[in-house]
Amino acid sequence: DVYLDVILDSEKFATTGICKTCQCKDSSFHCTTCTGDHSWCRPCLLKSHQSLPFHKIQFWNGKCFEDVTLSAQGFIWYMGHGGKSCPCYGVGQSHLDQDSSVIIVHSSGAFTHNVSWCRCPGSHHEHHLQLLQAGLFPASITRPRTAFTFEVLDHYLIDALECKTSAMSFFEKIRRLTNNAFPDAVPDRYRELMRVSRLWRNLKNRKWFGFGHDMEAPPSAGDLALFCPSCPQPGINMPLIWEQKWLVMRRFVVDGNFTAQHMNMRQPQLDVFLSDGLGYMVTAGDYQAHLASAMESKERSSCSNHRAVNAANTNRSNLRATGVGATACARHGCFVPHCIVDFQKGERQVFFHLLNLDYSICNAIKHAAGNIDNSLIIYDVGCQWSLNFAQRVDNCPGLELPDNTEIVAAVGKFHLSAHKLAFKTLLRKYKRANKGIEDTRVPFEELTGSLDVIKVRAWEKDEEKAKEERGEHLNIYQLKIAKAPTMAEIRLKLTESEYADTGRLGSISWLIDGINIEDSQYVVSSYILMLPKDASAVQRAAVQVKRQKLAARISKFHEIADAMTEGIEVHGGTEHMDDIRFCTTDVVEEVREAADIEDVLEEIDEEVPAEAMGIWMPSSVLPNEALALGLHTLQAEELELRKGQANDCLEKLRQALGHKAIIYRQHFRSADSTWTGTRSKQEALRCHIKIEKCVRRYQRARGSMQRLGADEDTLRTIYQDIQPHQLSVDKEVTEENRYGQGSDRLAWFWRVNNGHDSQEDVWMDEFYRVNWLKAKARWQRWEEELRLVQHEMGWTVSWFKYRMEEWDQRYRQATKPGHQAYAHRQVLLWGRFALDAENSFKDKMIVVA
């Protein structure tokens, strides 16, 4: 309420009616644009606003303010003399004629002013040039009746760029600013804005790129567009000769936009080009001539899931262009000048003739190439595009490439990105590259240290051969399985040697027997949990037999324990609790549906069932108590056995995970029938159950090691805790072409004590080969990324300095004061860009003179 009261209070006539300038009492005018509470009489109003023609004036009628115009109060805008009248007019001679009234559009509204033209000898007698000198852009040349201020034209260009404002919406805003209550009363200058804004944009571009200074030669193709400052450009931001070809390889990404459609014009002759081919779009005449000479071939793409080419063959007769295609630098997303083309029928493929994107790609490869002859072209249908590209270039006169050009085609996992400030993007890439090296180097070294040296050397030779010869040799990064294991073979590998007898005697044999009893308890417990609600008498009898046998084993084990402990009184045993995170979901669901164990089986005398009995082991006693009781030797023996148990569990876990990954790749993902898919799911579930069983057994071993006093370093580095997310199927095998592999790393148990003695399984050997090669590739890729980013930082600084030197040369050659002033302003601008980049890249970039 207070705010509203203050706002309403501003509607009153705040002054006492005395003119601020001459102190007369006939002050009825107030300016809403000027700050403060002012009031003027008519003569003082005109005098104080002689250089402020776009201020809005109000008149106090005794009760309220009314909007009035300066021109209605007798304001005259004098041209050519800084707001003063031209001396060539005689005394008493009128300064106004039939060409005096001009509508001037400003950012604050549309104003009608009376203009007095300058008649001095030697001055521009053309009215449109006098308007330009006053900062007004005329809408016509011969008899201008409308003009736009430079400020409003700049506002329109920024609104169109940042806010996507159309010319119609922008001028409607101007009309509202002029008269919000009656916008239709404001003259419509929408068509004039459309024409003048195009001329203004073209003139600004020519001014920015120095063609107001370099008048000898007109701009050529792409000269009114900037290219990426961070990409290598010989002779501009890097030396002409560079030995490391991979570092300066030109990297382009190609893509199309099928929603940028353009309908056929009713009067195409009215579409006049101002900068045809001088910016990012290709030259229309040359491009259309090549398209007209090209025989179209409705070539269907052979790429799976690539519908862009196939769908593009649809005829669309009402459209002049069905979309646009562009080539940009792949690392920074900057469009290449003179490389954006129109699509007539999509990304059409033309055999032996010119096609749309071939034209764009050839222009991109030639742009600022210098002596760089190798380019990487990333295109989402690159496999189809590259098939006959060289042949099309050879047979089409409109396509041309530099000599010795080498092109590597690739299918990318991304499209064109948005334009961003170069040094901000490079700083993020620099930080990400350093983090990538840290995240990938240590896991690779750990994995290499855990593998057989002979196999690693063989893989290194394969890697070097793939780098040199490429092609099919790059398939080393794919899983090679000549004959996938059958379901029965996988089941056999998962179940064999599960309860192998060690044959050890004495205390070792007794300890091993205790560990095996713990596993037997889990087996009996799982069997009981899987019983149905209506278990048969045979099933119940089988449970009792299993319990009796297990109870007998436990009793015998405890009898031997008395002998091992030499009659020391021991109390109770250890009951292991499994982690519910590693209990199979399918089993849990069946347990919920099954009857309670007490309802299925009658327990005699409510004795503790054999599967729930505590087993006394040396680990059941605290280390301090064991030392006092003389059990420390048995504890040391059990600790070593528990380590062996943990190692066995980790080895079986790795095998189960590897086999599960192979099942997903060879069977489940390529299942051609419901039966095959169901069998694959069942085998994958068996693998999953095996995996969780190995984890639970490992956890029991690790828990016993903790109770036995194992040192913290061993538990923290070698026998770590296993987390559920570490048990996922290895994506190097199942999703080898996925996006975002740069920072992948294997779980810790793949890199510890697993590669020297346990690689007899050919399938696991292949599994480790692929993971080792990709781990090394990730690490080396991040190191290359760091080097590349450091050079890109240097190229960016050199590019800014190159632009600064260009404008410095124009400054020295300019002869007109205005030309010199603008050139020096550009020198300062590009110098500031270079300085900011140098400060941002300090101690990071690599600069080669």
C-alpha positions, 0 to 999 in steps of 0.5 A, spaced: 500 500 500 505 504 501 508 503 494 502 504 491 501 510 494 508 513 492 507 511 485 500 515 485 503 521 488 508 521 482 502 523 478 501 530 481 504 537 479 510 537 483 513 544 482 509 550 484 509 552 476 515 556 476 520 554 470 526 551 472 530 555 467 527 562 467 523 562 473 517 565 470 510 562 472 508 559 466 511 553 466 506 547 464 511 542 461 514 536 464 519 531 461 518 524 464 525 521 461 529 527 465 530 525 472 528 529 477 522 534 478 522 539 473 517 544 469 519 548 464 515 554 459 515 552 452 521 556 450 525 553 455 523 546 454 525 547 447 532 550 448 533 544 454 531 539 449 534 541 443 539 535 443 534 530 446 529 529 441 527 522 444 524 525 450 517 524 452 513 531 454 507 532 458 503 538 459 499 540 465 492 542 463 490 544 470 488 537 473 492 532 470 498 531 465 497 530 458 502 527 453 504 532 447 510 532 442 516 536 442 514 537 434 507 540 436 511 545 441 515 548 435 521 543 436 526 543 429 531 538 428 537 542 425 541 537 420 549 538 420 550 543 425 550 540 432 543 542 433 543 549 431 540 552 425 544 552 418 547 559 417 545 559 409 538 560 411 536 568 411 533 572 416 526 570 416 527 565 411 523 558 413 527 552 415 521 548 413 519 545 407 514 539 404 520 534 406 521 537 413 516 532 416 520 525 418 518 519 422 524 517 426 523 510 430 527 510 436 528 504 442 523 508 446 518 509 441 516 512 434 517 520 433 515 525 428 520 531 427 520 537 423 527 537 420 531 543 417 536 540 412 543 543 411 545 547 405 552 549 406 556 549 400 561 542 400 556 539 405 552 533 403 546 536 400 542 529 399 537 528 405 539 521 406 546 522 407 545 528 412 540 523 416 546 518 416 551 523 419 546 525 425 545 517 427 539 516 423 538 510 418 534 512 412 528 508 410 529 510 403 534 514 399 530 519 394 525 523 399 526 519 406 520 520 410 522 515 415 528 513 419 531 509 424 536 510 430 542 506 430 540 504 437 534 501 435 537 497 429 542 495 434 536 493 439 533 489 434 539 485 432 540 483 439 533 482 440 532 477 434 539 474 436 538 473 444 530 473 444 528 470 437 524 476 436 521 477 430 520 484 426 513 484 427 513 483 434 519 488 435 515 494 432 509 492 435 513 493 442 515 500 439 508 502 438 506 500 445 512 504 447 509 510 443 502 509 445 500 504 449 492 505 449 492 507 442 497 503 438 494 503 432 495 511 432 502 510 431 504 509 423 506 502 421 513 502 419 514 494 419 516 493 412 521 499 413 524 495 419 525 489 415 528 492 409 533 497 413 535 492 419 537 487 413 541 493 410 544 495 417 546 488 419 550 487 412 553 494 413 555 492 420 558 486 418 562 489 413 565 494 418 566 489 423 571 485 418 574 491 416 572 492 409 570 499 410 578 500 411 580 494 405 576 498 400 581 495 394 578 488 394 570 486 396 569 480 401 569 473 398 566 467 400 566 466 407 569 473 409 564 476 413 564 470 418 568 468 424 571 461 424 573 457 431 579 461 434 581 454 437 582 450 431 588 449 428 589 454 422 596 454 419 599 461 418 593 464 422 594 461 429 600 456 428 606 455 424 605 453 417 609 446 418 607 442 423 610 435 424 605 432 429 599 430 424 594 427 429 595 434 433 593 438 428 588 434 424 582 438 422 575 435 426 569 436 423 562 434 425 556 434 420 549 434 421 542 436 418 536 440 421 530 438 417 525 443 421 528 449 418 524 449 412 523 454 407 516 455 403 516 457 395 516 464 394 510 467 390 515 473 387 522 470 388 525 476 384 524 480 390 528 476 395 535 480 394 541 477 396 546 482 400 551 478 402 550 472 398 556 466 400 559 471 404 557 469 411 556 461 413 551 460 407 554 458 401 553 462 394 546 461 392 548 461 384 554 456 384 550 452 389 544 451 385 548 451 378 551 444 381 544 442 384 541 443 377 547 439 374 546 433 378 542 427 377 538 425 383 539 418 385 534 415 390 539 411 394 536 407 400 541 407 406 544 400 408 545 403 415 541 400 420 536 405 424 539 410 420 532 413 417 535 420 415 536 418 408 531 414 407 525 419 410 529 424 406 526 421 399 519 424 400 517 429 395 515 436 398 513 440 392 511 446 396 518 447 399 523 451 397 528 448 402 526 442 406 532 443 411 539 445 412 545 442 413 552 444 416 559 443 418 562 445 424 568 444 428 567 437 432 571 440 438 568 446 439 561 447 435 563 453 431 560 453 424 565 453 418 564 459 414 561 458 407 558 451 409 551 451 410 547 448 405 539 448 403 536 441 403 531 440 397 529 433 398 533 431 405 540 429 405 540 426 398 545 422 396 547 423 389 551 417 385 557 420 381 554 427 381 554 433 386 550 432 393 548 437 398 553 435 404 558 433 399 558 441 397 559 443 405 564 438 407 569 440 401 568 447 402 569 446 410 576 442 408 578 447 404 577 453 409 583 455 412 587 448 411 594 451 409 598 444 409 593 440 413 591 434 409 588 430 414 581 431 416 576 427 421 569 427 418 563 425 424 557 424 421 551 420 424 550 416 417 557 417 416 558 409 414 553 410 408 556 417 406 563 415 406 562 409 401 562 413 394 565 420 397 571 419 393 568 417 387 563 422 387 568 428 388 572 425 382 566 425 377 563 432 379 566 438 377 563 442 383 567 438 388 574 440 389 579 437 395 586 439 396 591 435 394 593 429 398 587 430 402 586 424 407 579 423 410 577 419 416 569 418 416 566 416 423 559 416 426 559 420 432 555 420 439 553 427 439 550 433 434 552 440 433 553 444 440 552 451 442 557 456 441 560 458 447 566 462 449 572 459 447 577 460 453 571 458 458 570 451 454 577 450 454 578 451 461 573 446 463 576 441 458 583 442 461 580 440 468 576 434 465 582 432 462 586 432 468 581 428 472 580 423 466 588 422 467 587 421 474 581 416 474 584 412 468 591 411 470 591 408 476 586 403 475 590 401 468 596 400 472 593 396 477 590 392 472 596 391 468 600 389 475 595 383 476 595 380 469 600 375 466 606 379 463 606 375 457 599 376 455 600 383 456 606 383 451 602 380 446 596 385 447 601 391 446 603 388 440 596 387 437 595 394 439 601 397 436 599 393 429 592 396 430 595 403 430 599 402 424 594 399 419 588 401 422 582 398 418 580 391 421 585 391 425 581 395 430 577 390 432 582 388 437 577 392 442 571 387 440 570 381 444 572 375 439 569 369 441 569 364 435 564 359 438 560 361 444 560 356 450 553 353 451 548 353 456 550 346 459 558 348 459 556 355 463 552 351 468 558 346 468 563 351 470 559 354 475 558 348 479 564 344 478 569 344 484 564 347 489 565 342 494 572 339 493 576 336 498 582 339 500 585 332 503 589 336 509 590 333 515 590 335 522 588 342 524 588 345 517 583 339 515 579 341 521 579 348 520 577 347 512 571 342 515 569 348 519 569 352 513 565 347 509 560 346 514 558 353 514 557 352 507 553 346 508 548 350 513 547 355 507 545 350 502 540 346 507 537 353 509 536 355 502 533 348 500 528 349 506 526 356 504 525 354 497 520 348 499 512 350 497 507 351 502 504 344 501 511 340 502 510 333 501 512 327 506 518 325 501 520 333 501 520 333 509 523 327 510 529 329 505 529 335 510 530 331 516 535 327 513 539 333 511 539 336 518 541 329 521 547 329 517 549 336 518 548 335 525 552 329 526 558 333 522 557 339 527 557 334 533 563 331 530 567 337 528 566 340 536 568 333 538 575 334 534 575 342 537 575 339 544 582 335 542 584 341 538 583 346 544 586 341 549 580 341 553 579 348 554 572 350 555 569 354 549 562 357 549 557 358 543 560 359 536 559 364 531 552 365 527 553 369 520 548 373 518 547 374 510 547 381 507 540 382 505 542 386 499 545 380 496 539 376 497 536 374 490 530 378 489 526 371 486 528 367 492 525 373 497 519 373 493 518 365 493 520 366 501 514 371 502 509 366 498 512 360 502 509 358 509 513 359 515 518 354 516 515 352 523 508 351 519 512 346 514 516 342 519 515 340 526 521 341 530 522 336 535 523 339 542 524 345 539 531 344 538 535 349 534 535 346 527 542 344 524 542 350 519 542 355 525 547 352 529 553 356 531 559 353 529 565 354 534 571 356 530 578 360 533 575 366 530 569 366 535 574 368 540 577 375 541 584 375 539 586 378 546 582 372 549 585 367 544 592 369 546 591 368 553 588 361 552 593 359 547 589 359 541 593 364 537 596 359 533 589 356 531 587 363 529 593 364 525 592 358 521 584 360 520 586 367 518 590 364 512 585 359 510 580 365 510 584 369 506 584 363 501 577 362 502 576 370 500 581 369 494 577 363 491 570 367 492 573 373 488 576 368 483 569 365 482 565 371 482 570 374 477 568 368 472 561 368 474 560 376 472 564 374 466 560 368 464 554 373 465 556 378 460 557 373 455 550 370 456 547 377 455 552 378 449 551 372 445 544 369 447 540 374 451 541 380 446 541 376 440 535 371 442 531 370 436 525 366 439 521 367 446 524 360 448 531 362 447 530 369 450 527 365 456 532 360 457 537 366 456 534 369 462 534 363 466 541 362 465 542 369 467 538 368 473 543 362 475 549 366 474 546 372 478 544 367 484 551 364 483 554 371 484 550 373 490 552 366 493 560 368 492 559 375 495 555 372 501 561 367 502 566 372 501 563 376 506 563 371 511 570 370 510 572 377 510 568 378 517 572 372 520 578 375 518 576 382 521 575 378 528 581 374 527 585 381 527 587 382 520 591 388 519 586 394 516 591 395 510 590 388 508 582 389 509 582 396 506 587 395 499 586 387 498 580 385 501 575 390 500 568 391 501 563 389 495 558 394 493 552 392 489 553 397 484 560 393 483 556 387 480 553 390 474 554 386 467 561 388 464 559 394 459 565 393 455 562 386 453 555 388 452 555 395 450 562 396 447 559 402 443 556 406 448 557 413 450 561 416 455 566 411 456 572 416 458 572 415 465 569 408 466 573 403 471 573 396 473 571 394 480 577 393 485 576 385 485 578 385 477 585 388 479 587 385 485 591 378 484 587 375 479 591 375 472 597 371 474 595 364 475 587 364 474 587 365 466 586 358 464 579 359 462 579 362 454 573 366 455 575 369 461 582 371 458 578 374 452 574 378 457 581 381 460 584 382 454 578 387 452 578 390 458 585 391 458 586 394 451 580 399 453 583 401 460 589 403 456 586 406 451 582 411 456 588 413 459 592 414 453 586 418 450 585 423 456 593 424 455 592 426 448 586 430 450 590 434 455 596 435 450 590 437 445 587 442 450 593 445 451 595 447 444 588 449 443 589 454 448 595 457 445 592 457 438 586 461 441 591 466 444 595 466 437 588 467 433 586 473 438 593 476 437 592 475 429 586 479 429 589 485 433 595 485 428 590 485 422 587 491 425 593 495 427 595 494 420 589 497 418 590 503 423 597 505 420 594 505 413 588 509 415 588 516 413 581 518 415 580 520 423 574 516 423 577 510 420 583 510 425 579 511 431 575 505 429 581 501 427 584 503 434 578 501 438 578 494 435 586 493 436 584 494 444 578 490 443 582 484 440 588 485 445 583 485 451 581 478 448 588 476 448 590 478 455 584 475 458 585 468 454 593 469 456 591 470 464 586 464 464 591 459 460 597 461 464 601 455 466 597 451 462 597 452 455 602 450 449 604 456 444 609 454 438 612 460 435 
